[in-house]
Amino acid sequence: MEKTNDADGMQDRPEIKQLLQEITELLAAMTKEERIAWFKRTAYSPPVEFVREMDGTVYIVRSLFDSDAGENIPEKVERILSKPSPKGIEGGRQI
């Protein structure tokens, strides 16, 4: 697919422009209240959360992201995993 630079430096992507046009037409056909409801539904991504049971222990994982954080996710995971386990704890289980 051939790409050209727009005046603002963005790459010209016809498939993205087509999707934007479809969304624009959808929104134009809505009432003000419907548009506000649509934006509320689509603009916010809920936090990642899952529950898993392993060997009789239930683990609940919730992820919240701070846009001002000083480290990214891989760095944070590496930092957490590199910490020594508390005395008497191995692999998340009391020994």
SEVEX-170618 format. One record per atom (N, C-alpha, C, O, CB): residue in one letter; z, x, y. Coordinates in steps of 0.05 Angstrom, whole numbers, padded with zeros to 5 digits, always signed. Each point is the difference from the previous one (the first is absolute). Glycine has a CB too. Layout:
% SEVEX-170618
AZXY
...
END
This chain:
% SEVEX-170618
M+00000+00017-00023
M+00000-00017+00023
M+00000+00018+00025
M+00016+00018+00002
M+00008-00055-00027
E-00042+00031+00043
E-00002+00016+00024
E+00021-00008+00020
E+00005-00024+00004
E-00054+00029-00012
K+00062+00014+00020
K+00021-00005+00020
K-00009+00012+00026
K-00011+00022+00001
K+00047-00022-00036
T-00031-00014+00057
T-00006+00010+00027
T+00025-00003+00016
T+00017-00018-00005
T-00065+00006+00002
N+00051+00028+00024
N+00023-00001+00017
N-00004-00022+00021
N-00020-00001+00013
N+00030+00050-00021
D+00010-00066+00011
D+00000-00019+00022
D+00008+00015+00025
D+00008+00023-00001
D+00004-00062-00029
A-00015+00026+00053
A+00006+00013+00026
A+00029+00009+00001
A+00007+00020+00013
A-00041-00048+00009
D+00052+00014-00036
D+00029+00007+00001
D+00007+00021-00022
D+00024+00006-00003
D-00014-00051+00021
G-00029+00055-00033
G+00005+00020-00020
G+00006-00011-00028
G+00004+00015-00019
G+00013+00013+00056
M-00015-00054-00040
M+00005-00013-00026
M-00025+00001-00017
M-00023-00001+00011
M+00058-00029+00010
Q-00032+00033-00047
Q-00022-00001-00018
Q-00012-00028-00002
Q+00016-00020-00001
Q+00004+00059-00025
D-00046-00042+00026
D-00013-00026-00003
D+00001-00008-00029
D-00014+00013-00016
D-00016-00005+00057
R+00044-00028-00048
R+00003-00010-00027
R-00008-00029-00001
R+00016-00017+00007
R+00021+00050-00017
P-00061-00040+00001
P-00010-00027+00000
P+00018-00020-00016
P+00003-00023+00008
P-00049+00041-00002
E+00057-00009-00028
E+00017-00017-00017
E+00025-00008+00015
E+00010-00023-00002
E-00029+00044-00039
I+00030-00002+00056
I+00025-00006+00016
I-00007-00019+00023
I+00014-00019+00005
I+00006+00063-00017
K-00042-00039+00025
K-00009-00017+00022
K-00005-00029-00010
K+00006-00019+00014
K-00026+00059+00009
Q+00009-00042-00047
Q-00005-00027-00012
Q+00026-00014-00005
Q+00002-00024+00006
Q-00045+00041-00027
L+00062-00003+00009
L+00027-00012-00005
L+00013-00009+00026
L+00012-00021+00002
L-00008+00049-00043
L-00005-00011+00061
L+00011-00007+00026
L-00013-00024+00012
L+00013-00018+00012
L-00002+00066-00004
Q-00037-00050-00011
Q-00015-00023+00011
Q+00009-00026-00015
Q+00003-00021+00013
Q-00042+00051-00002
E+00042-00028-00037
E+00009-00023-00016
E+00028-00009+00009
E+00006-00024+00002
E-00034+00039-00041
I+00046+00004+00043
I+00027-00006+00009
I-00001-00013+00028
I+00015-00019+00005
I+00004+00057-00033
T-00035-00027+00045
T-00002-00010+00027
T-00010-00029+00000
T+00010-00017+00014
T-00020+00063+00003
E-00010-00052-00034
E-00010-00027-00002
E+00021-00019-00012
E+00003-00023+00009
E-00049+00041-00014
L+00061-00009-00015
L+00021-00016-00011
L+00021-00007+00021
L+00009-00023+00002
L-00017+00046-00047
L+00017-00003+00060
L+00020-00004+00021
L-00010-00018+00022
L+00015-00016+00011
L+00004+00061-00022
A-00045-00042+00018
A-00011-00017+00021
A+00000-00029-00007
A+00001-00018+00017
A-00030+00056-00004
A+00027-00044-00039
A+00000-00028-00009
A+00028-00012-00002
A+00003-00024-00005
A-00045+00034-00020
M+00063+00006+00029
M+00027-00009-00003
M+00012-00009+00027
M-00010+00007+00021
M+00016+00024-00060
T+00014-00048+00037
T+00015-00007+00024
T+00018+00024+00007
T+00003+00018-00016
T-00004-00068+00005
K+00013+00049+00035
K+00018+00021+00008
K+00023+00003-00019
K+00007+00022-00008
K-00019-00030+00055
E+00023-00014-00056
E+00023+00000-00018
E-00008+00012-00027
E+00015+00015-00013
E+00004-00055+00036
E-00043+00033-00033
E-00010+00011-00025
E-00004+00030+00002
E+00006+00014-00019
E-00028-00059+00008
R+00011+00054+00034
R-00004+00029+00003
R+00026+00015+00000
R+00003+00021-00013
R-00044-00031+00039
I+00061-00001-00012
I+00027+00013+00001
I+00011+00001-00028
I+00011+00021-00008
I-00003-00037+00055
A-00010-00005-00063
A+00010-00001-00027
A-00015+00021-00017
A+00012+00013-00017
A+00001-00062+00022
W-00039+00051-00002
W-00016+00019-00015
W+00009+00028+00006
W+00003+00016-00018
W-00043-00048+00019
F+00044+00039+00025
F+00008+00027+00007
F+00028+00006-00011
F+00005+00022-00009
F-00033-00025+00050
K+00046-00017-00041
K+00027+00005-00011
K-00002+00005-00030
K+00015+00017-00010
K+00005-00047+00045
R-00038+00016-00049
R-00002+00005-00029
R-00013+00027-00006
R+00007+00012-00020
R-00011-00062+00013
T-00015+00058+00023
T-00016+00024-00007
T+00009+00026+00013
T-00008+00021-00009
T-00029-00052+00002
A+00052+00029+00029
A+00006+00024+00016
A+00024+00015-00011
A+00003+00024+00005
A-00022-00047+00034
Y+00036+00011-00055
Y+00024+00013-00010
Y-00002+00004-00030
Y-00004-00019-00015
Y+00031-00001+00052
S-00023+00044-00045
S+00001+00006-00029
S+00030+00001-00008
S+00015+00016+00011
S-00059+00011-00010
P+00052-00044-00019
P+00028+00000-00009
P+00007+00026-00013
P-00018+00014-00012
P+00017-00064+00007
P+00026+00058+00005
P+00008+00025-00013
P-00006-00001-00030
P+00000-00021-00012
P+00036+00027+00047
V-00041+00017-00046
V-00005+00003-00028
V+00027-00004-00014
V+00020+00012+00007
V-00059+00020+00000
E+00039-00049-00028
E+00025-00004-00015
E-00007-00007-00029
E-00019-00015-00005
E+00043-00001+00047
F-00010+00028-00060
F-00003-00008-00028
F+00026+00003-00015
F+00017+00016+00008
F-00065-00003-00007
V+00051-00028-00022
V+00024+00001-00017
V-00009+00007-00028
V-00019-00011-00010
V+00044-00024+00039
R-00011+00054-00041
R-00007+00008-00028
R+00026+00006-00015
R+00019+00012+00010
R-00063+00007+00005
E+00044-00029-00040
E+00023+00006-00017
E-00008+00021-00020
E-00021-00002-00013
E+00039-00045+00018
M-00002+00068-00008
M-00005+00021-00019
M+00026+00007-00015
M+00020+00006+00013
M-00058+00013+00016
D+00038-00021-00054
D+00023+00006-00017
D+00025-00014+00009
D+00022+00012+00001
D-00042+00032-00010
G+00018-00070+00016
G+00023-00016+00008
G+00009+00004+00029
G+00019-00013+00008
G-00006+00015-00055
T-00027+00015+00062
T+00007+00004+00028
T-00022-00012+00017
T-00024+00005-00004
T+00050+00037-00006
V-00018-00059+00030
V-00020-00012+00018
V-00003+00017+00025
V+00020+00006+00013
V-00009-00052-00031
Y-00035+00054+00023
Y-00006+00016+00024
Y-00015-00017+00020
Y-00020-00013-00007
Y+00018+00056-00020
I+00011-00043+00052
I-00013-00015+00021
I-00010+00021+00020
I+00016+00016+00011
I+00012-00058-00017
V-00054+00043+00012
V-00011+00019+00018
V-00012-00015+00024
V-00017-00017-00003
V+00008+00050-00035
R+00019-00026+00062
R-00011-00011+00024
R-00010+00023+00018
R+00014+00021+00001
R+00017-00061-00003
S-00053+00037+00014
S-00011+00021+00017
S-00004-00010+00028
S-00014-00020+00004
S-00009+00041-00044
L+00034-00008+00059
L-00004-00006+00028
L-00010+00025+00013
L+00009+00022-00006
L+00028-00057+00007
F-00055+00033+00018
F-00013+00023+00011
F+00005+00001+00030
F-00003-00020+00015
F-00032+00019-00050
D+00044+00024+00044
D+00005+00005+00028
D-00023+00016+00012
D-00005+00023-00008
D+00056-00024+00001
S-00065-00011+00026
S-00024+00014+00011
S+00008+00025+00016
S-00017+00017+00005
S-00006-00061-00003
D+00049+00047+00005
D+00009+00023+00015
D+00013+00021-00018
D+00011+00019+00010
D-00005-00048+00030
A-00008+00025-00066
A+00013+00019-00019
A-00011+00028+00002
A-00024+00003+00007
A+00032-00042-00038
G+00008+00058+00026
G-00008+00028+00002
G-00012+00011-00025
G-00009+00023-00001
G+00044-00017+00033
E-00037-00022-00054
E-00012+00009-00025
E-00016-00023-00012
E+00006-00024+00005
E+00032+00057-00012
N-00058-00026-00009
N-00016-00021-00013
N+00012-00006-00027
N+00019+00013-00008
N-00061+00002+00033
I+00030-00034-00039
I+00011-00009-00026
I+00001+00023-00021
I+00021+00004-00012
I-00038-00050+00022
P-00005+00061-00014
P+00002+00021-00020
P+00022+00021+00007
P+00014+00010-00018
P-00062-00017+00008
E+00051+00013+00036
E+00021+00019+00008
E+00028-00011-00006
E+00017+00014-00009
E-00048+00004+00044
K+00034-00044-00029
K+00027-00012-00004
K+00006-00001-00030
K+00023+00007-00008
K-00029-00035+00049
V-00013+00020-00058
V+00005-00001-00029
V+00006+00028-00010
V+00019+00004-00016
V-00050-00043+00011
E+00016+00059+00014
E+00006+00028-00009
E+00028+00008+00008
E+00014+00013-00015
E-00063-00002+00018
R+00057-00017+00022
R+00027+00007+00010
R+00021-00014-00017
R+00020+00013-00008
R-00038-00007+00054
I+00014-00032-00052
I+00020-00014-00016
I+00002+00011-00028
I+00022+00004-00011
I-00031-00045+00039
L-00014+00046-00040
L+00000+00010-00028
L+00010+00029-00002
L+00010+00008-00022
L-00048-00039+00013
S+00036+00046+00030
S+00009+00028-00001
S+00031+00002+00004
S+00011+00022-00004
S-00056-00008+00020
K+00058-00035-00007
K+00029+00001+00003
K+00013+00001-00027
K-00009-00012-00019
K+00006-00014+00061
P+00024+00042-00045
P+00015+00001-00025
P+00014-00026-00005
P+00009-00014+00018
P-00003+00063-00013
S-00006-00057-00031
S+00014-00025-00008
S+00030+00004+00004
S+00011+00022-00004
S-00048-00034-00029
P+00051-00010+00040
P+00030+00002+00002
P+00011+00007-00027
P-00012-00006-00021
P+00013-00028+00058
K+00022+00047-00037
K+00013+00009-00025
K+00005-00024-00018
K+00011-00020+00009
K+00010+00059+00015
G-00030-00037-00049
G+00005-00021-00019
G-00023-00021-00001
G+00001-00019-00016
G+00047+00026+00023
I-00068-00003+00010
I-00023-00019+00000
I-00025+00016-00009
I-00005+00022+00011
I+00026-00051+00027
E-00035+00018-00057
E-00025+00013-00009
E-00021-00021-00004
E+00005-00020-00015
E+00021+00057-00007
G-00048-00034+00035
G-00022-00019-00003
G+00007-00028+00009
G-00011-00020-00010
G-00006+00047-00027
G+00036-00030+00056
G+00007-00026+00010
G+00020-00015-00017
G+00007-00023+00006
G-00052+00021+00014
R+00055+00014-00041
R+00019-00013-00018
R+00026+00017-00001
R+00000+00024+00001
R-00037-00044-00028
Q+00059+00006+00026
Q+00027+00013-00001
Q+00002+00013-00028
Q-00006-00012-00020
Q+00027-00021+00052
I-00013+00059-00033
I+00004+00014-00025
I+00028+00007-00005
I+00007+00012-00020
I-00053+00006+00023
END
